[in-house]
Every structure is written in structure tokens, then in C-alpha cells.
Amino acid sequence: MNTPQPPHPLRAALAAVLLLAAGLQAAPADTPAIGTAEPPASWIDPDTGHRVIRLTQEPGSDSFYFNVNGYTPDGREMAYTTPNGISVLDLATFQARRVVEGSVHAIVVGHKTPTIYYSKSSPDHNESTLWATNLDTGDTRKLADLPPRASVVTINADETLGAGTFIEGNASAGGSYDGTKSPGRMSPTNLGEPLNKGEMMRRRLAARLPMTMFTIDLRTGEIKDLLQHSTDWLNHLQFSPTDPTLLLYCHEGMWWLVDRIWTIRTDGTHNQLVHQRTMELEIAGHEWWGADGETIFYQLHFRATGPSYIASYNVKTGERIWYYYTPDMSSIHDNSSPDGKMFCGDGDHHSPWIFLFHPVLTPDQGTLGTNLIKGGHLEAEKLVNMSKHNYRLEPNPSFTPDEKYIVFRSNMFGPDYAFAVEVAKAKAP
């Protein structure tokens, strides 16, 4: 989810409200029109020369959140959600098949096996169960009953543990971000964030609700507590894709109010802050693991009008790199390619594009010092004009495993669909 942040270079909450009140921006003349009975299967963006492909057929279908793995270990298929379950798409033929029926919450596709992990909630959403379905065979098994108000949100690299949180007791801040209400949506087939998200997040952070973060053994159902009675809002848990004992998580809230990015071992040791703020209104967040499972990437911004970076921290070497980018390259989310040589961004209502970024490292000039942060900048290429997209729905970009496409979700035609844009420019007709 997008975290409300100070004004430019990201987004001001007021600007988002004004955008919604004014309606979507006019589309370029040559792009497909909004409201068509069925969106086109593909087109070449006239502003960029890159081909865009609609991956999903179901209105209200979405690719996964930007830092959640939706790809099978062999890289051939991608799981996605629909209003009626979970489906899987062959990335070579673009043929899809339903694998899970019903109202479920997708968690992640395993890094070791072609398994989709998901949860099912009770009618009052107070209790849920954890499930797994093999995408190849369809074999489905119930893994565990979860504690009241608990959710599992990530699965480790060898698929032996899940991790999640719950609010202790019956404490409530009275909003969707503490699990007591369903988030406000634009429509059943357009899952944009509620207009009052910022207010709900402020209320949730101020409530200081006691939380427990836990792991669950997927073989036995045994639950072990990692952190108990934390009155910080613990969120966005992500296991390293290669190290089954290393967990990334955040102290949630407005980014300028929290030291957000942390790691912890599954035995509860080495609970460490990744980025320490040093300036008023400095913000760091929307963190994600690189494919190597050692590099943590995140967005870093200094003050409301200061410089912005894609920053990285290597948990083994301690190396830090900051890649500078200009305000017209800002995105709600960024992501990295599997080989770590490219980044992508999903833009925002100030810069409505799907971006491809090439990082350029500044050559070492023999600077004296130890543990210095390396610097560089990003060179941007625009791939998709997103001026018709309503950014209450976050596009959440990701590279396909073969790095030929960037997948994103969009409501540019009204309902949500998942799309892919080719990284290489289309050949002239």
C-alpha cells in the first residue's frame, strides 16, 4: 500500500483529492478509449513506442503487490487475483487457468516450489486459515488455523515458515488499517485505496495498539513469537527470497514519523534498523528485497523539496548505494530486475508513466574514508503513458523473470486488469 507522505516530490494528499474530483486526465488521441466493452489485447503506446499487452481477461483482476513474488520458480507462470479467486497465467502463451476458487487472500508464490499460499477468513474476518495449492497439480492442503485477528503475509525461501502479526486482545483504532473494517473501494472491480486512507493511518499509528509478530511452522502449525507487546505498528513483512531465516519488516505510519525499515532473524535475534533518519521530514520506505536476497532497496527522500533516491543496503557487506533521480521520475513504487541491473517505476499523478530506469554509478575518485555511501543517478525511459490511470489504484510494477516485460495493474479502461509492457521497443509495423 502507498503511505501518505509530505508534498512533492511524491504526492500531497490534497493533490490526490483534487485529481479525483477533477476526473481522469485526457488521453492521447491515439491510445485506446476508456469505456470500451473489452479493452484491447495489445497496442503500441504512441508516446513511447513500446508494446503493451493486457494479460488478464477478468474485470477486477490484479497482479500482486510490487514486493510480493507472483512468479513460479521456473519463471514460466504468474499468479494473479480475480474477484472470484486466484488464477495463473502462462507467460509464453498468455493462457490462464483458475487454480483457487472463492474469496481468498493471496500471500505469495513459493520460491522453491510452484505453490500459491493464501488465507481464508471467517465471515467476521476475526479468524482465518492458511492454505496452499500446487499450481501444477492443483493439490490443495490446509496448513493451519491462525490465532484470532492474525494474518500470515509472507513465506520464507525454503517454504518451511510463514510470518505474520496480530493485534493483541480486543484493542482497536476503528479503521480498515487495524483489520476492523474492509477498506473502502472505488467499485467491486476497481480496488483503489479509500479517500480517507491518510486519516485512518494517522489514527492507527496514534493508537499504539499492542502487537505480536510471529512465525508459523508450515509442517506442524507451531507458532513462535518474534516480537510481543510492541506498540509500534508492525507491517509489510517480507522474507528474503534466498535466506529462510531473515525477515524484513517495517514500523508502519507516515514515513516522516517513523524509523521504518528493519530486519530480524527467525529466532528473534538481530532485530536491526536498516536506515536511521537524520533530518526533519526525511522519509524512507516502500522497501523490497533484491533477487539476491541480500540487498534491500528502498525509496529515500530528504525534506519536501529535497533530493530523492533509490537506495540500497547489502545485509552481508554493509555496502550502501544511493541513485539520485529527478522529481519528474517519481513513482509510488519502484522495483529491481532479477539481475539487479535495471529498475522500474509506476509513476504517480505528477509523473503518470511506467518507467524503466538504468542506474549509473559515479566512478570512484579515490575519496578517503571508510564505509562511505556510493553515489549514482538514474537514467529514465518512459514505457507507458498512464495519464488515463486513476492512481488511487497503485500499479505495482515488477519485472518478469526473463526481464522482457514489466507487469503492472491499471484501471485505465475502468475496471482493474493486469498488463505487461515490453522492455524493448516494438519493431516498426
For each residue, the residues with C-beta under 8 A, 3 or more apart:
1: 65 193 197 394
2: 11 193 286 332 333 394
3: 201 252 253 254 255 285 286
4: 13 197 198 201 254
5: 10 11 254 255 256 283 301
6: 10 12 256 281 283 301 303 304
7: 10 11 12 15 304
8: 12 304 305 327 350
9: 301 305 308 327 330 350
10: 5 6 7 301 330 332 348
11: 2 5 7 15 16 332 348 349 350 391
12: 6 7 8 15 16
13: 4 16 17 198
14: 17 18
15: 7 11 12 18 19 349 350
16: 11 12 13 19 20 349 391 392
17: 13 14 20 21 195
18: 14 15 21 22
19: 15 16 22 349 391
20: 16 17 23 195 390 392
21: 17 18
22: 18 19
23: 20
24: 34 387 388 389 390
25: 352 387 388
26: 387
27: 31 33 34 385 387 388
28: 31 46 47 385 387
29:
30: 46
31: 27 28 43 45 46 385 388
32: 36 39 40 43 413
33: 27 36
34: 24 27 388 412 413 414
35: 413 414
36: 32 33 39 40 413
37:
38:
39: 32 36 54 412 413 417
40: 32 36 43 54
41: 53 54
42: 51 52 53 54
43: 31 32 40 51 52
44: 49 50 51 52 426 429
45: 31 48 49 50 51 52 383 384 385 421
46: 28 30 31 49
47: 28 382 385
48: 45 381 382 383 384 385 425
49: 44 45 46 425 426
50: 44 45 383 384 421 422 423 424 425 426
51: 42 43 44 45 421 422 426
52: 42 43 44 45 384 419 420 421 422
53: 41 42 94 405 419 420 421 422
54: 39 40 41 42 417 418 419
55: 63 78 80 89 94 407 417 418 419 420
56: 61 80 82 87 89 96 417 418
57: 61 96
58: 61 82 83 84 87 417
59: 83 189 414 415 416 417
60: 82 83 188 189 190 191 415 416
61: 56 57 58 80 81 82 83 87 416 417 418
62: 80 81 191 409 416 418
63: 55 70 78 80 396 398 407 408 409 418
64: 68 69 70 79 80 81 106 108 396 398
65: 1 68 396
66: 286 288 333 334 335 346 394 396 397 398
67: 236 238 286 287 288 289 333 335
68: 64 65 107 108 238
69: 64 108 109 111 241
70: 63 64 78 79 80 108 109 398 407
71: 75 77 78 79 109 400 401
72: 75 76 77 78 79 88 109 114 135
73: 110 111 112 113 114
74: 77 114
75: 71 72 91 400 401 402
76: 72 90 91 92
77: 71 72 74 88 89 90 91 114 135
78: 55 63 70 71 72 88 89 91 400 407
79: 64 70 71 72 86 87 88 89 99 106 109 116 135
80: 55 56 61 62 63 64 70 86 87 88 89 96 418
81: 61 62 64 85 86 87 106
82: 56 58 60 61 85 86 87 98
83: 58 59 60 61 188 189
84: 58 98 101 102 103
85: 81 82 98 99 100 101 102 103 104
86: 79 80 81 82 98 99 100 104 106 116 118 133
87: 56 58 61 79 80 81 82 96 97 98 99
88: 72 77 78 79 80 96 97 99 116 135
89: 55 56 77 78 79 80 94 95 96
90: 76 77 93 94 95 96
91: 75 76 77 78 94 400 402 405
92: 76
93: 90
94: 53 55 89 90 91
95: 89 90
96: 56 57 80 87 88 89 90
97: 87 88
98: 82 84 85 86 87 101
99: 79 85 86 87 88 116 133 135 138
100: 85 86 104 116 118 131 133 140
101: 84 85 98
102: 84 85 120
103: 84 85 120 121
104: 85 86 100 118 119 120 131
105: 118 119 120 121 128 151
106: 64 79 81 86 116 117 118
107: 68 116 117 118 119 152 153 154 155 162
108: 64 68 69 70 116 117 154 155
109: 69 70 71 72 79 114 115 116 117 135
110: 73 113 114 115 116 117 155 159
111: 69 73 157 159 241 242
112: 73 157 158 159
113: 73 110 134 159
114: 72 73 74 77 109 110 134 135 136
115: 109 110 132 133 134 135 159
116: 79 86 88 99 100 106 107 108 109 110 132 133 135
117: 106 107 108 109 110 130 131 132 143 152 155 162
118: 86 100 104 105 106 107 130 131 132 133
119: 104 105 107 128 129 130 131 146 151 152
120: 102 103 104 105 128 129 131
121: 103 105 125 127 128
122: 125 126 127 128
123:
124: 127
125: 121 122 128 179 182
126: 122 148 149
127: 121 122 124 145 146 148 149
128: 105 119 120 121 122 125 146 150 151
129: 119 120 142 143 144 145 146
130: 117 118 119 142 143 144 145 146 152 162 216 218
131: 100 104 117 118 119 120 140 141 142 143
132: 115 116 117 118 140 141 143 218
133: 86 99 100 115 116 118 138 139 140 141
134: 113 114 115 137 138 139 140
135: 72 77 79 88 99 109 114 115 116
136: 114
137: 134
138: 99 133 134
139: 133 134
140: 100 131 132 133 134
141: 131 132 133
142: 129 130 131
143: 117 129 130 131 132 162 216 218 221
144: 129 130 216 218 221
145: 127 129 130 221
146: 119 127 128 129 130 150 151 152 164 166 216
147: 150 166 214 223
148: 126 127 166
149: 126 127 166 167 179
150: 128 146 147 164 165 166 214
151: 105 119 128 146 164 165 166 179
152: 107 117 119 130 146 155 162 163 164 216
153: 107 163 164 165 236 237
154: 107 108 162 163 164 237 238 239 247
155: 107 108 110 117 152 159 161 162 218 239
156: 159 160 161 162 163 239 240 244 245 247 266
157: 111 112 239 240 241 242 243 244 293
158: 112 244
159: 110 111 112 113 115 155 156 218
160: 156 217 218 219 244
161: 155 156 215 216 217 218 239 244 266
162: 107 117 130 143 152 154 155 156 215 216 218
163: 152 153 154 156 213 214 215 216 226 237 239 247 266
164: 146 150 151 152 153 154 213 214 216 237
165: 150 151 153 211 212 213 214 234 235 237
166: 146 147 148 149 150 151 211 212 214
167: 149 171 172 178 179 209 210 211
168: 171 209 210 211 212 229
169: 210
170:
171: 167 168 207 209 210
172: 167 178 180 207 209
173: 177 178 180 203 204 206 207 209
174: 178 180 181 203
175: 178 180 181 200 203 204
176: 179 180 181 182 183 184 194 200
177: 173 197 200 201 204
178: 167 172 173 174 175 204 207 209
179: 125 149 151 167 176
180: 172 173 174 175 176
181: 174 175 176
182: 125 176 185
183: 176 193 194 197
184: 176 194 195 196
185: 182 188 190 191 192 194
186: 190 191 192 390 392 393 411
187: 190 415
188: 60 83 185
189: 59 60 83 414 415 416
190: 60 185 186 187 390 393 411 414 415 416
191: 60 62 185 186 393 416
192: 185 186 390 392 393 411
193: 1 2 183 197 392 393 394
194: 176 183 184 185 197 200
195: 17 20 184 392
196: 184 199 200
197: 1 4 177 183 193 194 200 201
198: 4 13 201 202 254
199: 196 202 203
200: 175 176 177 194 196 197 203 204
201: 3 4 177 197 198 204 205 252 253 254
202: 198 199 205 206 254
203: 173 174 175 199 200 206 207
204: 173 175 177 178 200 201 207 209 233 252 253
205: 201 202 208 233 252 253 254 257 258
206: 173 202 203
207: 171 172 173 178 203 204
208: 205 231
209: 167 168 171 172 173 178 204 231 233
210: 167 168 169 171 229 230 231
211: 165 166 167 168 227 229 230 231 232 233 234
212: 165 166 168 225 227 228 229 230
213: 163 164 165 225 226 227 230 234 237 249 264
214: 147 150 163 164 165 166 223 224 225 226
215: 161 162 163 223 224 226 266
216: 130 143 144 146 152 161 162 163 164 221 222 223 224
217: 160 161 220 221 222 223 224
218: 130 132 143 144 155 159 160 161 162 221
219: 160
220: 217
221: 143 144 145 216 217 218
222: 216 217
223: 147 214 215 216 217
224: 214 215 216 217
225: 212 213 214 228 268
226: 163 213 214 215 247 264 266 268
227: 211 212 213 230 234 264 268 271
228: 212 225
229: 168 210 211 212
230: 210 211 212 213 227 234
231: 208 209 210 211
232: 211 251 258
233: 204 205 209 211 251 252 253
234: 165 211 213 227 230 237 249 250 251 252
235: 165 249 250 251 252
236: 67 153 248 249 250 252 287
237: 153 154 163 164 165 213 234 247 248 249
238: 67 68 154 247 248 249 287 288 289
239: 154 155 156 157 161 163 243 244 246 247 248
240: 156 157 243 244 246 247 248 289 293 294
241: 69 111 157 289 291 293
242: 111 157 292 293 294
243: 157 239 240 246 293 294
244: 156 157 158 160 161 239 240 266
245: 156 265 266 267
246: 239 240 243 263 265 266 293 315
247: 154 156 163 226 237 238 239 240 263 264 265 266
248: 236 237 238 239 240 261 262 263 274 287 289 296
249: 213 234 235 236 237 238 262 263 264
250: 234 235 236 258 260 261 262 285 287
251: 232 233 234 235 258 259 260 262
252: 3 201 204 205 233 234 235 236 258 260
253: 3 201 204 205 233 257 258 260
254: 3 4 5 198 201 202 205 257 258
255: 3 5 258 260 283 284 285
256: 5 6 280 281 282 283
257: 205 253 254
258: 205 232 250 251 252 253 254 255
259: 251 262 273 275 276 277
260: 250 251 252 253 255 275 284 285 287
261: 248 250 273 274 275 284 285 287 296 298
262: 248 249 250 251 259 271 272 273 274
263: 246 247 248 249 270 271 272 274 296 315
264: 213 226 227 247 249 268 269 270 271 272
265: 245 246 247 268 269 270
266: 156 161 163 215 226 244 245 246 247
267: 245
268: 225 226 227 264 265 271
269: 264 265
270: 263 264 265
271: 227 262 263 264 268
272: 262 263 264
273: 259 261 262 276
274: 248 261 262 263 287 296 298 313
275: 259 260 261 284 298 300 311 313
276: 259 273
277: 259 282 283 284
278: 282
279: 282 302 303
280: 256 303
281: 6 256 302 303 304
282: 256 277 278 279 300 301 302 303
283: 5 6 255 256 277 299 300 301
284: 255 260 261 275 277 287 298 299 300 301 311
285: 3 250 255 260 261 298 299
286: 2 3 66 67 298 299 332 333 334
287: 67 236 238 248 250 260 261 274 284 296 297 298
288: 66 67 238 296 297 298 335 336
289: 67 238 240 241 248 293 295 296 297
290: 293 294 295 296 297 312 336 340
291: 241 336 337 338 339 340
292: 242 295 340
293: 157 240 241 242 243 246 289 290
294: 240 242 243 290 314 315 316 317
295: 289 290 292 312 313 314 315 340
296: 248 261 263 274 287 288 289 290 312 313 314 315
297: 287 288 289 290 310 311 312 334 336
298: 261 274 275 284 285 286 287 288 310 311 312 313
299: 283 284 285 286 308 309 310 311 334
300: 275 282 283 284 308 309 310 311 322
301: 5 6 9 10 282 283 284 306 307 308 309
302: 279 281 282 306 307 308
303: 6 279 280 281 282 306
304: 6 7 8 281
305: 8 9
306: 301 302 303
307: 301 302 324
308: 9 299 300 301 302 324 325 326 327 330
309: 299 300 301 322 323 324 325
310: 297 298 299 300 322 323 325 334 343 357 359 378
311: 275 284 297 298 299 300 320 321 322 323
312: 290 295 296 297 298 319 320 321 322
313: 274 275 295 296 298 318 319 320
314: 294 295 296 317 318 319 320
315: 246 263 294 295 296
316: 294
317: 294 314
318: 313 314 371
319: 312 313 314 374
320: 311 312 313 314 373 374
321: 311 312 361 373 374 375 376
322: 300 309 310 311 312 373 374 375 376
323: 309 310 311 343 357 359 360 375 376 377 378
324: 307 308 309 375 376 377 378
325: 308 309 310 329 330 357 377 378 380
326: 308 329
327: 8 9 308 330 350 351
328: 350 351
329: 325 326 345 351 355 357 378 380
330: 9 10 308 325 327 345 347 348 350 351
331: 334 345 346 347 348 351 355 397
332: 2 10 11 286 346 347 348 391 394 395
333: 2 66 67 286 345 346 394 395 396 397
334: 66 286 297 299 310 331 343 344 345 346 357 397
335: 66 67 288 343 344 345 397 398 399
336: 288 290 291 297 340 342 343 399
337: 291 340 341 342 343 344 399 403
338: 291 399 401 403
339: 291 342 403
340: 290 291 292 295 336 337
341: 337 358 359
342: 336 337 339 356 357 358 359 399 403 423
343: 310 323 334 335 336 337 356 357 358 359 378
344: 334 335 337 354 355 356 357 383 397 398 399 406
345: 329 330 331 333 334 335 353 354 355 357 397
346: 66 331 332 333 334 354 355 386 394 395 396 397 408
347: 330 331 332 351 352 353 354 355 386 391 395
348: 10 11 330 331 332 351 352 391
349: 11 15 16 19 352 391
350: 8 9 11 15 327 328 330
351: 327 328 329 330 331 347 348
352: 25 347 348 349 385 386 387 389 391
353: 345 347 382 383 384 385 386
354: 344 345 346 347 382 383 384 386 395 397 406 408 421
355: 329 331 344 345 346 347 380 381 382 383
356: 342 343 344 380 381 382 383 406 423
357: 310 323 325 329 334 342 343 344 345 378 379 380 381
358: 341 342 343 378 379 381
359: 310 323 341 342 343 376 377 378
360: 323 376 377 378 379
361: 321 374 375 376
362: 374 375 376 377
363:
364: 367 374
365:
366:
367: 364 372
368:
369: 372
370:
371: 318
372: 367 369
373: 320 321 322
374: 319 320 321 322 361 362 364
375: 321 322 323 324 361 362
376: 321 322 323 324 359 360 361 362
377: 323 324 325 359 360 362
378: 310 323 324 325 329 343 357 358 359 360
379: 357 358 360
380: 325 329 355 356 357
381: 48 355 356 357 358
382: 47 48 353 354 355 356 385
383: 45 48 50 344 353 354 355 356 406 421 423
384: 45 48 50 52 353 354 408 419 421
385: 27 28 31 45 47 48 352 353 382 388
386: 346 347 352 353 354 389 391 395 410 412
387: 24 25 26 27 28 352
388: 24 25 27 31 34 385 412 413
389: 24 352 386 393 395 410 411 412
390: 20 24 186 190 192 393 411
391: 11 16 19 332 347 348 349 352 386 394 395
392: 16 20 186 192 193 195
393: 186 190 191 192 193 389 390 409 410 411 416
394: 1 2 66 193 332 333 346 391
395: 332 333 346 347 354 386 389 391 408 409 410
396: 63 64 65 66 333 346 408 409
397: 66 331 333 334 335 344 345 346 354 406 407 408
398: 63 64 66 70 335 344 406 407 408
399: 335 336 337 338 342 344 403 405 406 407 423
400: 71 75 78 91 403 404 405 406 407 420
401: 71 75 338
402: 75 91 405
403: 337 338 339 342 399 400 423
404: 400 422 423 424
405: 53 91 399 400 402 420 421 422 423
406: 344 354 356 383 397 398 399 400 420 421 423
407: 55 63 70 78 397 398 399 400 418 419 420
408: 63 346 354 384 395 396 397 398 418 419 420 421
409: 62 63 393 395 396 416 417 418 419
410: 386 389 393 395 413 416 417 419
411: 186 190 192 389 390 393 414 415 416 417
412: 34 39 386 388 389
413: 32 34 35 36 39 388 410 417
414: 34 35 59 189 190 411
415: 59 60 187 189 190 411
416: 59 60 61 62 189 190 191 393 409 410 411
417: 39 54 55 56 58 59 61 409 410 411 413
418: 54 55 56 61 62 63 80 407 408 409
419: 52 53 54 55 384 407 408 409 410
420: 52 53 55 400 405 406 407 408
421: 45 50 51 52 53 354 383 384 405 406 408
422: 50 51 52 53 404 405 425 426
423: 50 342 356 383 399 403 404 405 406
424: 50 404
425: 48 49 50 422
426: 44 49 50 51 422
427:
428:
429: 44
